[in-house]
Amino acid sequence: MISKIIAEDLIHKVKKSIESVERIAIVVHVGPDGDAMGSSLAMWHYLMTIGKEPIVIVPTAFPAFLSWMPGAECVLVYDEAKQKCDEILKGADLIFALDFNVPSRLGKMADAVIDSPAPKIIIDHHLHPGDFAKIVVSYPEVSSTSELIFRLICRMGDFSEINLACAECIYVGMMTDTGAFTYASNNQEIYYIVAELIKLGIDKDDIYRRVYNTYSADRLRLMGFCLYKKMKIYPEYKTALITLTSKELFMFNFNNGDAEGFVNIPLTVEGVDFSVFMREDTDKIKISLRSQGSFPANKVATDLFNGGGHLNAAGGESYLSLTDTVAKFEESLQNYKDFLE
């Protein structure tokens, strides 16, 4: 058995909201990761099973290593089909907002979601949920939004409606948002859920291979370049930094998702408890932050990079140049030294 983390009144509100509608849009954050895709596609499969008409819309394209996921071929990308997506959002009866806490995480899709007359339901595990939704299912102590989806479906009395495709999507989200169960995963209930997913038929070893062992040769070369040429360590701050310019990304034929996980690698170095990865994007610097132990990566993300997240995993962005962003980061490290003792 697993504990009833989600409040009973929220269970009833979500169930009632689903029962009374047909057309349901499911939206996630910019740069969808494994948990965004896992939770949204799991919800999509569940809603399809109970006879609804769901559509998953993502603001920007998801990584190629997630394209095998059941239902991924039906996902609409807002950047590629804005008019169609706007029409769907405008005509939706209900919108699920999964794996993000505030509308700004939707990027260019934010206005279309907010302006839609459809009631919104947040299901998320990030801190400080916004006030744009009618129903908020927010539990930062839960490892992933995908885990919340499993808990929600079960609490609504619909465990029997979780088919194999839905189970596979839930597992992808749980696995990726815990670094293959290497952080934020010390709760025994996570493994009870995994055991239930295995009973439903998932092949966890094959899923791991599909997500982590199907990268391109260019990605491997880019990783080697990062470690050999671009990783800088600050021993006095137990910190590491990797940066990549757009020119360097071009050199290695960079595709969306190719840098996934790079930020975690420096944490394998003895004496490094905080790792930051910065790369140039079209109009900003994208920043990922990871830490070990009690160091608050989310505090640094919030303080310096207009971001946030969890204690050990956070993200942000900068609209300064890469050089100036690095300078700002280096000048600020001393402010966090006490957390690294």
ZAPA-295656 format. One record per residue: residue number from 1; residue in one letter; x negated, y, z negated of N, C-alpha, C in turn. Coordinates in steps of 0.1 Angstrom, whole numbers, plus 5000, padded with zeros to 4 digits. Layout:
# ZAPA-295656
 lumro semi  n.u  n.v  n.w ca.u ca.v ca.w  c.u  c.v  c.w
   NUM    a    X    Y    Z    X    Y    Z    X    Y    Z
...
END
This chain:
# ZAPA-295656
 lumro semi  n.u  n.v  n.w ca.u ca.v ca.w  c.u  c.v  c.w
     1    m 4992 4988 5000 5000 5000 5000 4991 5013 5000
     2    i 4997 5023 5006 4990 5036 5005 4998 5046 4998
     3    s 4992 5056 4992 4999 5065 4983 5008 5075 4992
     4    k 5018 5080 4986 5027 5089 4993 5022 5103 4993
     5    i 5012 5106 5000 5006 5120 5000 5015 5130 5005
     6    i 5022 5128 5016 5031 5138 5022 5044 5139 5014
     7    a 5047 5151 5010 5059 5154 5002 5072 5148 5008
     8    e 5081 5143 5000 5093 5136 5005 5102 5146 5013
     9    d 5103 5158 5009 5111 5168 5016 5106 5171 5030
    10    l 5093 5170 5031 5087 5173 5045 5090 5161 5054
    11    i 5090 5149 5048 5093 5137 5056 5107 5138 5062
    12    h 5116 5142 5053 5130 5143 5058 5132 5155 5068
    13    k 5125 5166 5066 5126 5177 5075 5121 5173 5089
    14    v 5109 5167 5089 5103 5163 5102 5112 5153 5109
    15    k 5117 5143 5102 5126 5132 5108 5138 5138 5114
    16    k 5145 5147 5106 5157 5154 5111 5154 5162 5123
    17    s 5143 5169 5123 5139 5178 5134 5138 5170 5147
    18    i 5132 5158 5146 5129 5149 5158 5143 5144 5162
    19    e 5151 5139 5153 5164 5133 5157 5173 5142 5165
    20    s 5172 5155 5162 5182 5164 5168 5178 5170 5181
    21    v 5166 5166 5187 5161 5172 5199 5157 5161 5209
    22    e 5154 5165 5222 5150 5156 5232 5136 5160 5237
    23    r 5135 5173 5242 5123 5178 5248 5113 5183 5238
    24    i 5102 5176 5237 5092 5179 5226 5078 5182 5232
    25    a 5073 5193 5229 5059 5196 5234 5050 5194 5222
    26    i 5038 5189 5225 5028 5186 5215 5015 5194 5220
    27    v 5010 5203 5211 4999 5211 5215 4988 5210 5205
    28    v 4975 5211 5210 4963 5210 5201 4954 5222 5204
    29    h 4943 5222 5198 4934 5233 5198 4925 5233 5211
    30    v 4918 5245 5213 4909 5246 5224 4897 5236 5222
    31    g 4892 5231 5233 4882 5221 5232 4886 5209 5225
    32    p 4896 5202 5229 4902 5190 5222 4891 5180 5219
    33    d 4890 5176 5206 4881 5165 5202 4888 5152 5201
    34    g 4882 5142 5195 4888 5129 5193 4900 5129 5184
    35    d 4900 5138 5174 4912 5138 5165 4923 5145 5171
    36    a 4920 5156 5179 4931 5163 5186 4938 5154 5196
    37    m 4930 5147 5204 4935 5138 5214 4942 5126 5207
    38    g 4935 5121 5197 4941 5109 5190 4954 5112 5184
    39    s 4955 5123 5177 4968 5126 5170 4979 5129 5180
    40    s 4976 5137 5190 4986 5141 5200 4991 5130 5208
    41    l 4982 5121 5212 4986 5110 5221 4993 5099 5212
    42    a 4989 5098 5199 4996 5089 5190 5011 5094 5188
    43    m 5012 5107 5186 5026 5112 5185 5034 5111 5198
    44    w 5027 5112 5209 5033 5111 5222 5039 5097 5224
    45    h 5030 5087 5221 5035 5073 5222 5046 5070 5213
    46    y 5046 5075 5200 5056 5072 5191 5069 5078 5196
    47    l 5069 5091 5200 5081 5098 5205 5087 5091 5217
    48    m 5078 5086 5226 5083 5079 5238 5090 5066 5233
    49    t 5085 5059 5223 5090 5047 5219 5104 5048 5213
    50    i 5107 5060 5207 5120 5062 5201 5129 5070 5210
    51    g 5125 5071 5223 5135 5076 5233 5135 5091 5235
    52    k 5124 5098 5231 5123 5112 5233 5116 5115 5246
    53    e 5115 5128 5249 5108 5133 5261 5096 5142 5257
    54    p 5085 5136 5253 5074 5144 5248 5064 5147 5259
    55    i 5057 5158 5258 5046 5162 5267 5035 5168 5259
    56    v 5023 5163 5262 5011 5168 5255 5004 5179 5264
    57    i 5002 5191 5258 4996 5202 5265 4983 5206 5257
    58    v 4972 5206 5264 4959 5210 5257 4955 5223 5264
    59    p 4949 5232 5256 4945 5245 5262 4934 5244 5273
    60    t 4924 5235 5270 4913 5233 5279 4911 5218 5281
    61    a 4903 5215 5290 4901 5201 5293 4894 5193 5282
    62    f 4897 5180 5280 4891 5172 5270 4879 5165 5276
    63    p 4870 5160 5267 4858 5153 5272 4861 5140 5280
    64    a 4853 5137 5290 4855 5126 5298 4855 5113 5290
    65    f 4847 5112 5279 4846 5100 5272 4859 5096 5264
    66    l 4869 5105 5265 4882 5103 5259 4893 5100 5270
    67    s 4889 5100 5283 4898 5099 5294 4904 5085 5295
    68    w 4898 5075 5288 4903 5061 5289 4915 5059 5279
    69    m 4918 5069 5270 4928 5067 5260 4942 5066 5266
    70    p 4950 5056 5261 4963 5054 5267 4972 5067 5267
    71    g 4976 5071 5279 4984 5083 5280 4976 5095 5284
    72    a 4963 5094 5284 4955 5106 5287 4958 5112 5301
    73    e 4961 5103 5310 4964 5107 5324 4977 5115 5325
    74    c 4985 5115 5314 4997 5123 5314 4996 5137 5308
    75    v 4984 5140 5302 4982 5152 5295 4981 5164 5304
    76    l 4987 5175 5301 4986 5187 5310 4976 5196 5304
    77    v 4967 5202 5312 4957 5212 5308 4962 5226 5311
    78    y 4963 5234 5301 4969 5247 5303 4961 5256 5313
    79    d 4948 5255 5312 4939 5262 5321 4941 5258 5336
    80    e 4946 5246 5338 4947 5241 5352 4962 5242 5357
    81    a 4971 5244 5348 4985 5244 5352 4993 5253 5344
    82    k 4989 5266 5343 4995 5275 5334 5010 5277 5336
    83    q 5014 5279 5349 5028 5282 5351 5037 5270 5347
    84    k 5033 5258 5350 5041 5246 5346 5041 5245 5331
    85    c 5030 5247 5324 5029 5246 5310 5038 5257 5303
    86    d 5038 5269 5308 5046 5280 5303 5060 5276 5303
    87    e 5065 5270 5315 5079 5266 5316 5082 5255 5306
    88    i 5073 5246 5304 5076 5235 5295 5077 5240 5281
    89    l 5068 5249 5277 5068 5255 5263 5081 5263 5261
    90    k 5085 5271 5271 5096 5279 5270 5109 5271 5269
    91    g 5110 5259 5275 5121 5251 5275 5122 5240 5265
    92    a 5111 5239 5257 5110 5229 5247 5120 5230 5236
    93    d 5125 5219 5230 5134 5220 5219 5126 5220 5206
    94    l 5114 5215 5206 5106 5214 5194 5091 5214 5198
    95    i 5082 5220 5191 5068 5220 5194 5060 5215 5181
    96    f 5053 5204 5183 5043 5199 5173 5030 5206 5175
    97    a 5025 5212 5165 5011 5219 5165 5002 5210 5157
    98    l 4993 5203 5164 4985 5192 5157 4970 5196 5157
    99    d 4964 5194 5146 4950 5195 5143 4945 5209 5145
   100    f 4953 5219 5142 4948 5233 5141 4957 5240 5131
   101    n 4952 5251 5125 4959 5258 5115 4964 5272 5118
   102    v 4958 5278 5128 4962 5292 5132 4963 5293 5147
   103    p 4972 5301 5153 4974 5303 5167 4962 5306 5175
   104    s 4953 5313 5169 4941 5317 5176 4933 5305 5181
   105    r 4935 5293 5175 4928 5281 5179 4934 5276 5192
   106    l 4944 5282 5197 4950 5278 5210 4944 5285 5222
   107    g 4936 5295 5219 4930 5303 5230 4941 5310 5239
   108    k 4940 5309 5252 4949 5316 5261 4963 5311 5260
   109    m 4965 5299 5254 4978 5293 5253 4986 5298 5241
   110    a 4980 5306 5233 4986 5310 5220 4999 5318 5222
   111    d 4999 5327 5231 5011 5336 5233 5023 5327 5237
   112    a 5020 5318 5247 5031 5309 5252 5037 5301 5241
   113    v 5029 5296 5232 5034 5288 5221 5042 5296 5211
   114    i 5036 5307 5207 5043 5316 5197 5056 5322 5202
   115    d 5056 5326 5215 5068 5332 5221 5079 5322 5224
   116    s 5076 5309 5224 5086 5299 5227 5096 5299 5216
   117    p 5109 5299 5219 5120 5299 5209 5121 5285 5201
   118    a 5113 5275 5206 5114 5262 5199 5108 5263 5185
   119    p 5114 5257 5175 5108 5256 5162 5095 5248 5162
   120    k 5086 5252 5154 5072 5246 5154 5070 5238 5141
   121    i 5063 5227 5143 5059 5219 5131 5044 5217 5131
   122    i 5037 5222 5121 5023 5220 5120 5020 5206 5113
   123    i 5011 5198 5119 5006 5187 5112 4991 5188 5113
   124    d 4984 5190 5102 4970 5194 5102 4963 5191 5089
   125    h 4950 5190 5089 4942 5188 5077 4931 5198 5075
   126    h 4933 5210 5081 4924 5221 5079 4929 5231 5068
   127    l 4920 5238 5062 4924 5247 5052 4932 5259 5057
   128    h 4940 5265 5049 4947 5278 5052 4956 5278 5064
   129    p 4966 5270 5064 4975 5270 5076 4982 5283 5078
   130    g 4985 5287 5090 4991 5300 5093 5006 5298 5090
   131    d 5013 5310 5093 5028 5310 5089 5036 5310 5102
   132    f 5031 5305 5113 5039 5305 5125 5048 5293 5127
   133    a 5048 5284 5118 5057 5272 5120 5068 5271 5110
   134    k 5079 5264 5114 5090 5262 5105 5087 5252 5094
   135    i 5080 5242 5098 5076 5231 5089 5061 5230 5089
   136    v 5055 5229 5077 5040 5228 5076 5036 5215 5068
   137    v 5030 5206 5075 5025 5193 5069 5010 5195 5069
   138    s 5005 5200 5059 4990 5204 5058 4984 5198 5046
   139    y 4974 5188 5048 4968 5182 5037 4953 5181 5040
   140    p 4945 5191 5035 4931 5191 5038 4923 5180 5032
   141    e 4929 5173 5022 4922 5162 5016 4922 5149 5025
   142    v 4930 5149 5035 4931 5137 5044 4920 5138 5054
   143    s 4915 5127 5058 4903 5127 5067 4905 5132 5081
   144    s 4917 5130 5086 4920 5134 5100 4934 5137 5102
   145    t 4938 5144 5112 4952 5146 5115 4958 5133 5120
   146    s 4950 5125 5127 4955 5112 5131 4959 5103 5120
   147    e 4951 5103 5109 4956 5096 5097 4969 5101 5092
   148    l 4971 5114 5092 4984 5120 5088 4995 5115 5097
   149    i 4993 5114 5110 5003 5109 5119 5007 5095 5115
   150    f 4997 5086 5112 5000 5073 5108 5009 5073 5095
   151    r 5005 5081 5085 5012 5082 5073 5026 5087 5075
   152    l 5028 5097 5084 5041 5103 5087 5050 5093 5093
   153    i 5045 5086 5103 5054 5076 5110 5058 5066 5100
   154    c 5049 5061 5092 5053 5051 5082 5063 5055 5072
   155    r 5061 5068 5067 5070 5073 5057 5084 5076 5063
   156    m 5085 5078 5076 5098 5080 5083 5105 5066 5085
   157    g 5098 5056 5081 5104 5042 5082 5102 5036 5096
   158    d 5092 5041 5103 5091 5037 5117 5077 5030 5120
   159    f 5072 5023 5110 5059 5016 5113 5061 5006 5124
   160    s 5072 5000 5126 5075 4990 5136 5075 4997 5150
   161    e 5075 5010 5151 5075 5017 5164 5060 5021 5168
   162    i 5051 5017 5160 5037 5020 5163 5032 5008 5172
   163    n 5031 5011 5185 5027 5000 5194 5012 5000 5195
   164    l 5006 4992 5203 4991 4991 5204 4985 5004 5209
   165    a 4991 5010 5219 4986 5022 5225 4985 5033 5214
   166    c 4996 5034 5206 4997 5044 5196 4986 5041 5185
   167    a 4984 5028 5182 4974 5024 5172 4960 5028 5176
   168    e 4957 5025 5189 4944 5029 5195 4941 5043 5193
   169    c 4951 5052 5196 4949 5066 5196 4947 5071 5181
   170    i 4954 5065 5172 4952 5068 5158 4938 5065 5154
   171    y 4933 5053 5158 4920 5049 5154 4909 5058 5160
   172    v 4911 5062 5172 4901 5071 5178 4900 5084 5170
   173    g 4911 5090 5166 4911 5102 5158 4904 5100 5144
   174    m 4908 5089 5138 4902 5086 5125 4887 5084 5126
   175    m 4883 5076 5136 4869 5073 5137 4860 5085 5141
   176    t 4865 5093 5150 4857 5105 5155 4856 5116 5144
   177    d 4867 5118 5137 4867 5129 5127 4860 5125 5114
   178    t 4854 5113 5113 4846 5109 5102 4832 5105 5106
   179    g 4829 5108 5119 4816 5103 5124 4814 5088 5123
   180    a 4824 5081 5128 4825 5067 5128 4824 5062 5113
   181    f 4831 5069 5105 4833 5066 5090 4820 5067 5083
   182    t 4812 5078 5086 4800 5081 5079 4801 5093 5070
   183    y 4812 5101 5071 4814 5112 5062 4829 5114 5060
   184    a 4833 5120 5050 4847 5123 5047 4855 5110 5048
   185    s 4850 5099 5044 4856 5086 5046 4855 5077 5034
   186    n 4854 5082 5022 4851 5074 5010 4864 5070 5003
   187    n 4875 5072 5009 4888 5069 5003 4892 5055 5008
   188    q 4895 5046 4999 4898 5032 5002 4910 5031 5011
   189    e 4919 5041 5010 4931 5040 5018 4929 5041 5033
   190    i 4918 5048 5037 4914 5048 5051 4912 5034 5057
   191    y 4906 5026 5049 4903 5012 5054 4915 5003 5053
   192    y 4925 5006 5045 4938 4999 5045 4945 5003 5058
   193    i 4944 5015 5062 4951 5019 5075 4944 5013 5086
   194    v 4930 5013 5086 4923 5006 5097 4927 4991 5098
   195    a 4928 4985 5086 4932 4971 5086 4946 4969 5093
   196    e 4955 4978 5090 4968 4977 5096 4967 4979 5111
   197    l 4959 4988 5115 4957 4991 5130 4951 4978 5137
   198    i 4942 4972 5130 4936 4959 5135 4947 4949 5137
   199    k 4956 4948 5127 4967 4938 5127 4976 4941 5139
   200    l 4976 4954 5143 4985 4957 5155 4978 4954 5168
   201    g 4965 4950 5167 4958 4946 5179 4947 4954 5184
   202    i 4943 4965 5177 4932 4973 5183 4919 4965 5182
   203    d 4910 4968 5191 4896 4963 5191 4887 4974 5187
   204    k 4884 4975 5175 4877 4987 5170 4863 4987 5176
   205    d 4857 4976 5178 4843 4976 5184 4843 4981 5198
   206    d 4854 4977 5206 4855 4982 5220 4858 4997 5220
   207    i 4866 5002 5211 4869 5016 5210 4856 5024 5207
   208    y 4848 5019 5198 4836 5026 5195 4827 5027 5207
   209    r 4826 5016 5215 4818 5016 5227 4823 5026 5237
   210    r 4836 5026 5239 4842 5035 5249 4840 5050 5245
   211    v 4840 5053 5233 4838 5067 5228 4823 5071 5228
   212    y 4815 5062 5222 4801 5066 5219 4790 5060 5229
   213    n 4794 5050 5236 4784 5043 5245 4786 5044 5259
   214    t 4793 5055 5264 4796 5056 5278 4792 5070 5284
   215    y 4782 5075 5277 4777 5089 5282 4768 5087 5294
   216    s 4766 5098 5301 4757 5099 5313 4743 5099 5309
   217    a 4734 5095 5319 4720 5096 5317 4715 5111 5315
   218    d 4722 5120 5321 4719 5134 5319 4721 5138 5305
   219    r 4732 5133 5298 4734 5136 5284 4722 5131 5276
   220    l 4718 5119 5278 4707 5114 5271 4694 5122 5272
   221    r 4691 5127 5285 4680 5135 5287 4682 5149 5280
   222    l 4694 5154 5280 4697 5167 5273 4694 5165 5258
   223    m 4698 5154 5252 4696 5151 5238 4681 5151 5235
   224    g 4673 5144 5244 4659 5144 5242 4653 5158 5242
   225    f 4657 5166 5252 4653 5179 5253 4656 5187 5240
   226    c 4668 5186 5235 4671 5193 5223 4662 5189 5211
   227    l 4659 5177 5210 4651 5172 5198 4637 5176 5200
   228    y 4632 5175 5212 4617 5178 5214 4614 5193 5215
   229    k 4623 5200 5222 4620 5214 5225 4628 5224 5217
   230    k 4640 5221 5213 4650 5231 5209 4653 5230 5194
   231    m 4649 5220 5187 4653 5218 5173 4643 5226 5164
   232    k 4648 5235 5156 4640 5243 5147 4644 5239 5133
   233    i 4634 5237 5124 4637 5233 5110 4632 5244 5101
   234    y 4640 5247 5091 4637 5257 5081 4636 5250 5068
   235    p 4624 5245 5065 4622 5236 5053 4627 5242 5040
   236    e 4624 5255 5038 4628 5262 5026 4643 5263 5024
   237    y 4650 5261 5035 4665 5262 5034 4672 5249 5037
   238    k 4663 5238 5038 4669 5225 5041 4678 5225 5053
   239    t 4674 5233 5063 4683 5236 5074 4677 5233 5088
   240    a 4685 5229 5097 4680 5228 5111 4689 5235 5121
   241    l 4683 5240 5132 4691 5247 5142 4687 5242 5156
   242    i 4697 5239 5164 4695 5236 5178 4703 5246 5186
   243    t 4696 5252 5197 4703 5262 5205 4701 5257 5220
   244    l 4711 5260 5228 4710 5258 5242 4716 5269 5250
   245    t 4708 5274 5260 4713 5285 5269 4721 5279 5280
   246    s 4728 5287 5287 4736 5282 5299 4727 5277 5310
   247    k 4715 5283 5311 4705 5279 5321 4700 5265 5317
   248    e 4698 5262 5305 4693 5249 5300 4704 5238 5302
   249    l 4717 5242 5300 4728 5233 5302 4729 5230 5317
   250    f 4727 5240 5325 4728 5237 5340 4717 5228 5344
   251    m 4705 5229 5338 4694 5220 5342 4697 5205 5340
   252    f 4706 5203 5331 4710 5189 5328 4724 5185 5332
   253    n 4729 5193 5342 4742 5190 5348 4753 5188 5337
   254    f 4753 5198 5328 4762 5197 5316 4776 5196 5320
   255    n 4783 5186 5313 4798 5185 5315 4804 5186 5301
   256    n 4817 5189 5301 4824 5191 5288 4823 5178 5280
   257    g 4818 5179 5267 4816 5168 5258 4802 5162 5258
   258    d 4793 5167 5267 4780 5161 5267 4772 5164 5254
   259    a 4775 5175 5247 4768 5178 5235 4775 5173 5222
   260    e 4785 5165 5224 4792 5160 5213 4783 5152 5204
   261    g 4783 5155 5191 4774 5148 5181 4760 5153 5179
   262    f 4756 5162 5188 4742 5167 5187 4739 5174 5173
   263    v 4749 5180 5168 4748 5188 5156 4745 5178 5144
   264    n 4749 5166 5145 4747 5156 5134 4733 5151 5133
   265    i 4726 5151 5145 4713 5144 5145 4703 5149 5135
   266    p 4701 5162 5134 4691 5167 5124 4694 5163 5110
   267    l 4706 5159 5107 4709 5155 5093 4702 5141 5090
   268    t 4697 5135 5100 4690 5122 5097 4675 5125 5093
   269    v 4671 5138 5094 4657 5142 5090 4657 5143 5075
   270    e 4647 5137 5068 4646 5138 5054 4644 5153 5050
   271    g 4652 5157 5040 4651 5171 5036 4660 5181 5043
   272    v 4667 5176 5053 4677 5185 5060 4691 5182 5055
   273    d 4698 5192 5049 4711 5190 5044 4721 5199 5052
   274    f 4717 5208 5061 4725 5216 5068 4720 5217 5082
   275    s 4729 5215 5092 4726 5215 5106 4735 5224 5114
   276    v 4730 5232 5123 4738 5241 5131 4734 5239 5146
   277    f 4744 5239 5155 4742 5238 5169 4749 5249 5176
   278    m 4742 5257 5184 4747 5268 5191 4745 5266 5206
   279    r 4755 5269 5214 4753 5268 5229 4761 5280 5236
   280    e 4755 5285 5246 4762 5295 5254 4774 5290 5261
   281    d 4785 5297 5260 4797 5293 5268 4800 5305 5278
   282    t 4811 5304 5284 4814 5315 5294 4813 5329 5289
   283    d 4820 5331 5277 4821 5344 5272 4818 5345 5257
   284    k 4811 5335 5252 4808 5335 5238 4798 5324 5235
   285    i 4793 5324 5222 4784 5313 5217 4793 5304 5209
   286    k 4793 5291 5213 4801 5281 5205 4792 5275 5195
   287    i 4797 5274 5183 4789 5270 5171 4795 5258 5164
   288    s 4787 5248 5161 4791 5237 5153 4782 5236 5141
   289    l 4788 5233 5129 4780 5233 5117 4784 5220 5109
   290    r 4773 5213 5104 4775 5201 5097 4766 5201 5084
   291    s 4770 5194 5074 4762 5194 5062 4764 5181 5054
   292    q 4755 5179 5044 4756 5168 5036 4758 5172 5021
   293    g 4763 5164 5013 4765 5167 4999 4775 5178 4997
   294    s 4771 5188 4988 4781 5198 4984 4779 5211 4992
   295    f 4769 5211 5002 4767 5224 5009 4779 5227 5017
   296    p 4785 5240 5016 4797 5243 5023 4795 5249 5037
   297    a 4795 5240 5046 4794 5244 5060 4805 5253 5064
   298    n 4817 5251 5059 4829 5259 5062 4827 5273 5057
   299    k 4820 5275 5046 4818 5289 5041 4809 5297 5051
   300    v 4799 5290 5056 4790 5297 5065 4797 5300 5078
   301    a 4805 5291 5083 4813 5293 5095 4823 5305 5093
   302    t 4829 5306 5081 4839 5317 5079 4831 5330 5077
   303    d 4820 5330 5069 4813 5342 5067 4807 5348 5079
   304    l 4801 5340 5087 4793 5345 5098 4798 5344 5112
   305    f 4807 5334 5114 4811 5330 5128 4826 5330 5131
   306    n 4834 5337 5124 4848 5338 5126 4854 5324 5127
   307    g 4850 5315 5119 4854 5301 5120 4859 5296 5107
   308    g 4857 5283 5105 4862 5276 5093 4861 5261 5096
   309    g 4867 5253 5086 4868 5239 5088 4867 5232 5074
   310    h 4860 5221 5073 4859 5214 5061 4845 5216 5055
   311    l 4844 5211 5042 4831 5213 5035 4819 5209 5043
   312    n 4819 5197 5049 4808 5192 5057 4809 5193 5072
   313    a 4820 5198 5077 4821 5199 5091 4829 5211 5095
   314    a 4823 5220 5102 4830 5233 5105 4826 5238 5119
   315    g 4833 5248 5124 4830 5254 5137 4832 5269 5137
   316    g 4827 5275 5147 4829 5290 5148 4825 5294 5162
   317    e 4824 5308 5163 4820 5313 5176 4814 5327 5173
   318    s 4806 5332 5183 4800 5345 5182 4801 5352 5195
   319    y 4803 5365 5195 4804 5373 5207 4791 5381 5209
   320    l 4781 5379 5201 4768 5385 5203 4760 5376 5213
   321    s 4749 5381 5217 4740 5373 5226 4735 5361 5217
   322    l 4730 5351 5224 4725 5339 5217 4713 5344 5208
   323    t 4704 5352 5213 4693 5357 5205 4698 5364 5193
   324    d 4708 5373 5194 4713 5381 5183 4720 5372 5173
   325    t 4727 5362 5178 4734 5352 5169 4724 5344 5161
   326    v 4714 5340 5167 4703 5333 5159 4697 5342 5149
   327    a 4694 5354 5153 4689 5364 5143 4698 5366 5131
   328    k 4711 5367 5134 4720 5369 5123 4721 5357 5114
   329    f 4720 5345 5120 4720 5333 5112 4707 5332 5103
   330    e 4696 5335 5109 4683 5334 5102 4683 5344 5090
   331    e 4688 5356 5093 4687 5366 5082 4697 5363 5071
   332    s 4707 5355 5074 4717 5352 5064 4714 5339 5056
   333    l 4704 5331 5060 4702 5318 5053 4699 5320 5039
   334    q 4692 5331 5035 4688 5332 5021 4700 5334 5012
   335    n 4711 5338 5018 4723 5340 5010 4730 5327 5006
   336    y 4725 5316 5012 4731 5303 5009 4721 5293 5002
   337    k 4710 5299 4999 4699 5290 4993 4704 5283 4980
   338    d 4712 5290 4972 4716 5285 4959 4724 5272 4961
   339    f 4731 5271 4973 4740 5259 4976 4731 5247 4979
   340    l 4718 5250 4983 4710 5239 4988 4700 5234 4977
   341    e 4702 5238 4965 4693 5234 4954 4696 5219 4951
END
